[in-house]
């Protein structure tokens, strides 16, 4: 987790202006570079770098090559170094990742990202061609934001450095606000500010004085390589390699350990690798709730620690206050975000950073990458495999919280032979609509009721939701297609951007072993029964962890729901703040939300906090979050 920044003056060279701009931008991302900052300039272009040393390379960039005709600033970790060194004919194994990127550009030009694996965001200035070439990794782990105007192109790892430049507007994006309220990160290029854009994952951007060209260099597809006969064996091999790649470089590496399947798998595999290489025990960081709480995962954490000796740190949650330090969180995030539990995650980053940890392995993404296999149930029903579906539903019903007959009946009404269910067609259509549409409460409300109708109309929100907000029936009926849809969803890069900004303020770089290109391609190509069998989602991962994970974790079905913790924290610790935001200062959010619906949801939350509907919780949390951010922007507390 370093930081990049750059300026390209597109209308005439102005060295003094470029130098002033790049120094100003680096000052605003100094927190991303505790190990040093530097910058490089040539006529009307300037590149800057804020350095956090996590790959044990020699000093911060930018780097130059070919007599200064090529320059790069990069936040990157390349995982296929050996392959690149061989293909590029380089014998020096110590060459820095950024230098490898330049050599790849010299060989393959603007198609070079196709040949890369790892997490990266970089910009290369090509003086001979007078162009700036930018690229972001396959899943959007590394952030890249930019502002493009007729005379200047600017980019950075965060939004704030560009908002501080002369001529860059700080107009709020209504498009982004409506998407936030609807829980719909559907536009991979949008940011909270109308004049700032994000480079989408798996895309490159070529900038010249005349134009900008955005290209997608990769598409999520199943692996074309022949797999090993045993899927679990292949998964174990790819997963171990992914963990090893993300432990490269810094000796200050730890792991988040929640007691769930994903983080526990990473912790155990990393611990085994450390032991094999005679390295010190792996530091782990765990949130712990009071004993007896529905969120207490300490027994699972202890089971992992008993099996795989580590150096644990326990972080008591105690009396959770979700809006504590929230103004500071909003400043870090540079806008609203879809992560109500972020303050808990920040506590882990804070503790790890204080202990000198620079790299933190994170289990985020196991659900999406390995897959819970929900699409397999639809696939069985769509294929008329009713007996197989019954067996799977009978095992899975407890996991999904439905009765066996109720869950089976849903599939029967949607996919069953028409002549058998003609009398139930209306009920079937209702069930189908419920599955297609965003979640509704028992009262029939949806996200539409939260949003001011004028805002929804101005931002074409209903059309956007129909395009990207729910899985199309044809996709839903195929496990492979539904899995790909989930991996391509806008929540993926949004989550990475949120976590990156939170961790950066504590000098920590999160790394995600599940988001490894070969592993993602392999999982996407698996048949549905390897993702869901006997009611166990992520089945191939569970089999691959045989003998590595304790059985209690390997075969646990439950997943902790932190909604009750969020509700109790808001009601117990932020009652006065919520009254002020939703009632006293209601005019601030009135142009964006449907105030009567928000107030009704808040009243229900106060009346029955132990039975709060998820939709009510989101109404209140998103409305309060938006109000706090708007107040911050209006009072000049934003990066602008």
N, C-alpha and C positions, 0 to 999 in steps of 0.2 A: 504494500500500500504506500506508494509514493504519490507525488502529484506532478501533473504536467500542465504547462500553460504556453501560449504562443500568440503572436501577433503577425499578421500578414497585411501590409498596407497595399491595397490593390490598385491605387491610383497614384503613382509616383513615389519614389523613395523619400523617406523622411526619417533618417536614422535617430535623431533626437527624440522624436515622438515615439518611435517603436521602443527605444530604450526606456523611456519614462513609463510607457504602458506596461512593459514586461516586469519592471521592478515593482510597480504598484500591484500587479496581479500576484507576483510571488509573495509579497508581504501578506496578502489575504489568504494564502494557503500555507503559511509558515508552519502551522500545526501538523501538516502532512509530511514535513521534512525535518524532523528533529536531528537528523544526521547530516544536515547541510543543504544549502540551496545554491544554485548557480544558473547562469544564463549565457546565451550565445547570440550574436547579432551579425547580420550581413545586409547592409543597405536597408531595404524596407521590410525585412523579416527578422523576428526575434523569437527564440525558443527558450523556455525556462523549465527548471526541474527542481522539485522539492523532494529530498531523498530520505527514505526510511530503509535502512540496510537490512533486508530480509533474505538476500540471496548471496551474501558474503562476497560481493563484487567490489571492485576498486573505485569507490567514489561516485559522486553524483554525475549525471549528464548535464547538459546535452553533450553528445558525442559527434565528432565529424569524421569524414572519410573522403577519399579521392581528392585530397588537397583542399578540403573545405567546400567542395562542390555538393557534398551530401551531408546533411546534419539531421540528427534525430533527438527527440525527447520521448521517453517511453516509461510507462508504468507497466512492467511486464514480468512474467515468469513463464519461460518456455519449457514444456515438458518433453518435447521430442528433440532435445539438443543433439543426442548422438546421431539420430537420423539426419538432421540438418547439417551437422559437421561433415558427415560422410558425403552427402549429396553436393555440398558446396566445396568439397576438397580442402577442408580446414583441418590441420593436424593439432592445432593449439587448443587443448580442452579447456583452457582458462578464459577463452574469449567471452566477453560479457554478452548477456542476452540481447542488449540493445545493439551491439555491434553485429550480432548474428542477424538481427532484423534488417539492418542495412545491407548486409551481404545477400540476404534473401531478396531484398528489393532490387539490388543490382542484377541478380540472376533472373528473377521472374517478373519484375516490374509491379504493376498494380494488381496482379493476380497472386502476389506473394502470400496474403493471408490464407489462401487455400492450403498452403503447405505447413501451416503452423498449428501447434497444439499447445494449450495452456490458457492463461488469463492475461489479457493485454489490452492496452489502449495506447496508441502511439501516433506521432506525426513526424513525417520525413520531409524535409525541404530539399527539393531537387533543383539546384541552381541552373543546370544546363537546360532543363525543360521549363524552368520558371513555374513550378507547381508545388503545392503542398499536398502530400498524400497522407490521409488519416485512416485509421482502422480501429475497430473495437471487436473484442473476442466473441466467440460463438454464442455465449449465453448472456453476455452483458455483465459479467462479474466486475470488470473494471469500468468506471464511469468515464464519459466523454461528453462534454457540453460545448456548444458553440453559438456564436452570434455572427451573422453574415449581413453586411451592409455593402453599399456600392463601393465605398472606398476602403473598407477595413473588414478583415475576417479575424475573429478572436476565438480561442478555445481554451478550455481548462478542465481540470478534474472536478471542479465545483462551479456552481452558478455565480456565487458572490463576486469573484474576481472580475467578471465581465460587467456586472451591474455597476461596478465602480468606475467604469470607463466613460469618458465624455461621449455623449451622443447615444448611449445605450439606454433605452427606455426601461422603466420598471412597471409597465402596465401589467396588471394581473390578468391571467388567462381564465376567462369564464368557462372555456371548454374544459380546462383541467379541474376547475372547482366543481362543475356539475359531475364530472367523472368521479371525483373523490367522493362526493355525497352518494353517488350510486354504487360505489365500490367497483368502478369500471375503469381500470387503467388500459384503455383500448388503443391509445395513440402512442406508439413507442418513441415518437419524436417530440411530444409535448412536454413542457415543464410548467411550473406555476407562473412563469412570466412569458408574455406573448412574444418578446423579442429574443428569447433564448430557446435553443432547441437541443435535444439529445440525439447523438448519433446512435441509431438502433443497433442492437446486438447483431452479429454476423453481417455487418455492412461496412463498406469503406466509403470515403468521401474524398474526391479529388477537387482541389481548389486552384483556380487560376485567376488572372485579372479579369477574365471575361465571364467565367461561369463556375458553377458548382455541379458536380456529377455524383449522385448517390447511387451505389451499386450494392446489391446483395451478393456476397461471395460464397455463401454456403446455405444449404437448406437442411433441416432436420429430417434425416432418412434412416431407415434400418441399416445395420452393417451389411456389407456385401461379402465379408470374409466368411469362409467356412468355419463354423463353430466347432468346438470340441464336442465329443459325444455326450458328455455330461454337462448340462447347462450350469449347474451349481459349481462345478470345478472351474469352468471358464469364468464365471462371475467372480469367484474367489481370486483367481489370477489377476483379472483386470482391476478389481477393487484394491488388492494389495499393491499393485503397481501405482494406482492413483494416489493412495495414501503415501507411498514412498516419494512420489513426485512432489507432493505438497509438504513433505518434511525436509526438502532440500534447502540447504543454505544455512539460515540462522540457527544457532544452537538453542535459542530462546523460544522453544516451541511447546505449546500446551494444547489441551483439548477441552472442549465443552462436554460435560457429561451430565445428561438429564436423567438417565436411567431408561430412556426409550430405546427402541431397537436401533435406530440410526446412529445416534451419538455413541451408544455402547459398542456398536460394531467398529466404529472408527477408533475408539479408545483402545479396544482389545487388539486390533490389528496393529496399530501404531506401537502399543506396548510390546507386542511380540517382536516387532522389528527392532525396537530399541534394545531389547534384551539380547537378540541375536547379534547385534553390533556392539554389545557391552557398553551401551550408553546409559546415562542416568535414568532413573524412573521418570516416566512421563508426568508432568504436572497436569492435573485436571481441575476443573472449576464447575461447581454444581450449586444451583439454587436449591435451598431446602426450606420446606414449609413445616409448620408445627406438626408434631406427631398426631395421627388420627385425622388430619385434614384430608379432604377428598383429593387434594393436589399433592399429598405427601408421596414422593417417589423414593424416599431414602432407602427402603428395603431393596429396591432394584439397583440403586447406586451402590449400596454396600455389597450386593451380590457380584457386581462387576469388579469392584475393588478387591474383593476376596479372591477372585479368580485371576485377575491381572493386576499385580502389584503396581501401584502408581503413587504419585505424590499429591494427595487430594487437598483441595481448598473448598470449604463449604461456606456458602454465602446465605445467611438467614434472610428470609423475605420479611417476616414479621408483619407489621401493620402496613400493608401495601397502600401507597398513595400514588395513583397513576398520573396525576397532574403535578406531582412534585417536580421542580426544575423544568417544567414544561416550556417556559419561555426560552430557556437555554436549549432545550431539545429542538424547538422550532427554528431557532437560529442555526443550529447544526444542519437541520434538514432542509433549510431554505424554502420551507413551504409545508403544506399538509402531507400526511402520509397514512397509508393503510396498514398500521401495525400498532394496535392498542397496547400490546405487551412490550413495546420497545424499551420502556424505562427499566424493565427487569433485565433485558439483554444488555443495556448500558451498564448495569451493575456488574455484570460479568466482565465486560470490557474494562471497566474502571479498575476492578480488582486485579485482573490479569496484567494490565499495564503497570500498575503500581508494583507488581512483583517482577517486573522486568521482562515479561513475555512480549515478544514482538509478533509471533505468528500463532494463531489460534485455530485449530481444526474444528470445523462446525458440521454437524449432521444435517443441516438444512438441505432439503431437496430429495430425501429418500422417498417420500410419498410420490412425488412427481416422476422421478427418474426410474426407480424400480417398479413403481405402480402398485396401488392397492388392488388393481384388477377388476374394478367395477364394470369396465366395458366387457369383460368376459361373460358376465351374467346376461347382458344384452345380446352378446354374440350367440350364446347357447339358445336363448329364446328365439332369436331371429332365424337360427338354423333349424328350429323345430326339435331341438334335442331336449325334450321336456323331462325325461327321466334324469338326465345328467344335471339339468337345471334344478330339479327338485332336490337332488342330493347336495348340490352346492348351496342352495338357498337354506336348506335345513341346517347346514353347518355355519352359514354366514349370518343368519338372521339375528343372533345374539350380538354379533359384532356391530350390525347396523341399527340395532335398537328396534327392529320390527318383528312381528310374529312371523313364523314360517309361512302360514297360509296367507297372511296379508301381503308379504313380499312376493310370494309366488303368484298371487292373484293379480298383482300389478303387471307383471310380465305377461301373464296370460291374456289380460284385457288389451294389451298393446300389440302383442305379436301373435296371439293365438288365432286359429282358423275362424274366419268370420261366421261361418254357419253355426258354430258352437257357441258363439258369444254375441249373437245378434241382439239378444235382449239386454246385454250389458254394454252395448256400444257407447251409450252416453256416458256411463261411468268410466269406461276406458278412455274416452276423449278427455274427460276431466283429469284423469290420472296422468295422461300424456302431457296435458297443458301444465300441470303442476311440476312435472319433471323438466319441461322445456323452459319455463319462466323462472325468473329470480325467486328466491325463497319468499314465501308469504307467511304471515302469522295466522293464527286461528281465526282472526277477525277478517282475513282476506286482504290485509294491507300488503304493500310491496314498497320497493325503493321509490316508486313514483310518488308516493304520498309524502316523502320527506322533502322533495325538491319543489321549489317555487315553479309553478307551471310556465311562467314567462321565461325563466332561465332554461328550463327543459326545452322549450320551443326554440329559443334563440340558438341553443347549442345542438339542436337536432338529436337530443339524447335518446329518444325512443328508437329512432332509426339506428343509432349507434349500438344500442343494446341488442337489437335484433340481429345486427351484423356480427357482433363480437361478444355479447353478454351471456349467451347460452349455447350449448353444443347442439348443432343441427341433428335432426333425427337420423339422417343417413350416416353421419359420423358416429353418433352414439351407438348404432347397431354393430359397429366394428371395433373390436378391442384395439387393433393397431391404429386405426384412424383416431379414436378417442384419446389414446395415449399420446399420439403426436399433437393433437389439439391442446392437451394440457401442457405439454412441454413448450408449445409455441405461445402460450398465453401471456398477456401483458403483465401478469403478476410476477413472472419470473425476473425480468430485469428491474421491475419496481422494487422487489424485495432486496435485490443486490445493491441497488443505489441507496436504499434506506440503511442497510447494515453497514455499507462502506462509510457513509458519513458519520454514523454513530461511533464506529470503531476508530476512525481517523483521529478523533479528538483525544484518544487515550494512547496513541502511538501503537495501535494493534492492527495487524492485517489478518482478517478472516480468510480462511481457505476452505474450500468445499469439495471433499473427495467424491461426493456423488455426482458433481457436475464436471465430469471428465468426458471428453468427446468420445473416445472409444467405448467407454462404459455406457453412455447414453445410447449410442448407436446399437450396442449389443442388446440392451434391455428393450429397446423399441422393436427389435426383431424377434423377441421371444414370443412363443405361443401363449395364449391367455392362461392356460393351466399352469404355467410357470410363474404367473403373477398372482393368481388366486387359486388356492386348492384347499379343500376341507375347511373353508371359511377363513383361511389365513391369507391376508394380503401380503405382498412382497415375499412371496413364497420362495423364490429362488435365493433371495438374500438369507432367509432363515436357514435353508439347507446349506448354503455356503458357509455359514457361521457355526456349523456343527463342530463341537470340540473347542471352539474359540470363545463363544458366548456362554454364560451360565444358562441352563435350560429355562429358568424362570423369566429371563429377559428374551431369550430366543423365541419362545412360544407364547409370549404375552399377547393378549388380544386388545386390551383396553388402551385408550389414548387419553391423556389428561385434558380436560376442558377447563380453561382458565377463565371462562366467562363469569363464574360466580365470584372469583377473586377480583375481577375488574369491577363488577357491580358493587360489591361490598366496599371496595376501596373508594369508589366515587361517592357512595351514599354516606359512608362514615367520615371521610376525611375532606370532602370537597363540596359539602352541601351549600355553604355560603357562596363559594365560587360559582357553582352551577346556577344558583338563584340569580347571581349578578349577570352571568353570561346569557342565560336563556330567558330571563324576565326583565331585569333592570336595563341591560344593554341589548335588548332583543332587536332594536332597530338596525344594529350593525349587520346581522345575518338575515334580516327580513328580505332583502333582494334575492337571496339564494335559497332559503329553506321555507317550507310551509309551516309557519309558526304554530298554528293551532295543533297540527299533528305532532310537532316536537313537544309542545307543552303537555299534550295528552300522554305521550310516551313517557315523559319525565314524571308525571303524576302517578302513572302505573308503576314505574320503577320505585318510587318512594313508598307506595302503598304495599307492594309485595316484592321486595328485592330478592327474596329467596325463590320466587317463581317468575323471574324476569324473562320476557320473550327476547330471543336474540335480536330481533328487529328493533325492539325498543332500546336495547343497549346500544346498537349502532346509531340509531337516531340521536341519542343523547351524546354519545362520545364524539361522533363526527361533527355535530352542531357546535359543541363546546370547543373542539379543536379548531374548527374554522373561525370561530369568534376570537379565540386567543391569537391566531395568526393574523387576522385582519387588524386586530388592535395593535399588534406589534408593528405591522407594516405602516399603519396610520401614524404611529408614534415615532417612526424612524428607527425602530429596533431591528429591522431586517437588514440583510447584507447591502441593500440599496442605500 
